[in-house]
Amino acid sequence: MTKILLVEDDSAIIENLSAVLKAEGFWVQAEAGQKEALEALQKESFDLLLLDVSLQNGNGFTVCSAVKAESDTPVIFLTASGDEFSVVTGLDLGAEDYIRKPFRPRELISRIRSVLRRCGKTGAIVELGDLRVDTVRALVTKGGADCCLSALEYRLLLFFLNHRGMVLTRGQLLEEIWDAAGEFVNDNTLTVYIKRLREKIETDPQNPTIIRTVRGLGYKLE
């Protein structure tokens, strides 16, 4: 799974953007300051950095310089500083892209995937038996054949993948689907989506081994 370090000093942006990225299948760690970001980079390897310019106790330019001095990890600046000097400075430091706030989430996701492809960081593959999920290309195959998931079915599968091993209640799943659909989704509709998803990804949908039912609690992806 593609690992993203989000370095941003606005807690509201961290919360909202983290939710968007996780819903798209990315693993996200968020830090608010330059010091914390540099410490995170010492402990963990990431596939991509999303950096704001203005940070607590420092700035994104310093973080970008440190990253590029040690690795080829791609960097995207995400900031309200849209002046020419900031843009040129970020790109001169080796950043792959520069996105100004406010931004459209779908455009951001598209540009993240474009940078990952360009930099050869597309190994975001999750395998569950003969089920293969490529979270960068949004492609799900079983035994080599395309599962042809709908947008909501894919969103539901990603939600399970991002909470692997955890029991998810029907209420949590309903909230996720409701947010994706942009309209009210009832309990019966959730049952239909789970059934359709299992029919496409399970070898035996009547005896599921990927998305299991936890009686009285909800569902769990093993």
N, C-alpha and C positions, 0 to 999 in steps of 0.2 A: 504494500500500500504506500502511495506517495506521501512522504512526510514533509510538512510545511512548517516553517518557523515564522509566525506572525509577530512582528515587532511594532507595537502601536501603543501610544499613551492615552488613547481615548477608550475608556472601559465599555461604552455603548457600542463603539465600532468593533471592539474585540469580541463582544458577545454576539452581535449580529453576523459579523463576517465569519466567525468560527462556525456558527450554525450553518451558514450557507456552504462553506467548504466541506464540512463533515457530511452534509446531505449529499454532496457530490462524490463522496467516497474518499476524501483526503483525510489523512491523520494530521491533526493540528496541535501545535504547542504555541502558546501566546506569552509574550513578555512585554513589559511596559517601558523598560529602560535600556540604555546602551550597556550598562554593566551586566544586567541580567541576561541580555541577549548574548554577549560574549561568553558568559559562563555556560549558557545552554549549549553554545557551539563547541565548547571544550568537552562537554559530557556526551553529546549526541551528534549523529550525522543526519543532515537533512537533504532532501532532494531539491528544495527551493526555499528562498526567503522572500517574504513580503515585508518591506521596510517603509516606515514613515521617516521623514527627514527629521522632524522635531520630536525628540524623545526625552524622557526623564533622564537626568544626569548625563546628557550627551546628545549625539545625533546619529542619524542613519548612515551618513557618509563614512563615519569612523567604522561602523559595523561592516559596511560594504567593503571597505579597504582591507579590513582584517580577514574577511571571508575570501576575497579574491587573491590575497597574498598566500593563502594556504591551500585553496582548492578551486575547482571549476564549477562550484555550486551556483546555479543561476539565481539572479537577484532581480526582483521587480520592486521599484519604488512606488509607493502608494501614498500620495500626499496632496495636501491643499496648496503646497508651494509650487505654483505653476509658472513662476518666472523663468526666463530663459537661462539665467545663471544656474539655478537649481537643477534644471533639466540637463544642461550641458555637463555640469559637475557630476551628476549621477551617472550619466552615460560614459563620461571619460574615466570614471572609476571602474568601469566594466559591467555596469548593470545592463541586463538584457532588455528591460522595458521600463517605462515610466508612465504611470496612470494617475490622472488627476482626480481628486475628490470634488464633488460627489460623482460616483461611478455607478453604472448599472451592473448588478450582480452577474447577469448572464454574459455581459461583455468581459467582465473580469475573469470568469471561469474559462471562457474561450481563449483569452490571451494567456492565461496560465498554462492551458493545455498546449497552446502553440509554442510557448517558450520551452516546455518540457520536451516536446517533440524535437524542436530545433537543437536542444542541448543533449539529446539522447538519454533523457531521464524518464523514459516511458515504461520502465519495468514495473509498473504498478499492477501486478497480477496477483489475484487471490485464487487459490485452488482448493476446492472442496471435493475430493474424489475426482470424478470426471467432469465436474462443473468448474468452469474457468471464468473469472470476472476480471476484465481489463477496465480498471476505473478511470484510466486516462482517455481511452477511446470509447468508453461507455458501451462495451461489447460483452455480452454474456453468451458463452457457448457450453454445450453439454455433449461430450463425446465428439467434439469438433464441429458440431452443428449449431447454428445460431438459434438461441432460445426465443428470439423475437418478443422480448418483453415490452409492454407498454411503458410509457413514461412513469406512471404511478407504480407499476409493478417493479420497475427498476429502482425507483426511489425507496420502495418498501424493502427490497433486498439490500440496498446500501445501508439502510437504517439497521437492519439485522447485523450486517457485517461490521458496522461501527460499534455495535454493542455485543460483540461475539461473546458467548458464554454467559450473558446476563439474561435474566427472565424479564421480558417486556410485557407489560400489561396491555390489555385491549385499549385502555384509555390512552396510553402512550402512543400506540400505533394509530389510533383514530386521530390524535392531535397531529401526528406527522403527515398522514394522508390528507387531512383537512387543509393543512397549510399548503401542501403541494397542489391540491385541486382548486384551492381558492373558493371553495363552497362547502356547505355542510355535508358531511359524510356520516351516515348512521352505522350502527353496529352490524346490521345485516350486510351493508356494503363491504365492510371490513372482512366479513366471513367470505364473501364472494372473491375479494382480492387475494386473500390467503389461499383459497382453493385454486384459483387460476395460477397463482405463482407456483404452488406446489406441482400442479399439472405440468408445468414447463421445466422445472428444475429437479424434481424428484424422480428417481428411477421407478419407484412404486408410490404414487401419490396417496394411496390408501394407507400405506405404512411409511410415513415420511421419516427420513434419517437426517435431513439437513435442517429443516425448520420443524422442531418438535413441539408438541402441545404439552404444556405443564398444567395438569388438571387443576382447575380452581384458581390459577394465577395468570396464565397467558401463554406466551410462546418463547422459545429459546433456540438460537442458532448455535449448534454444537461447535 
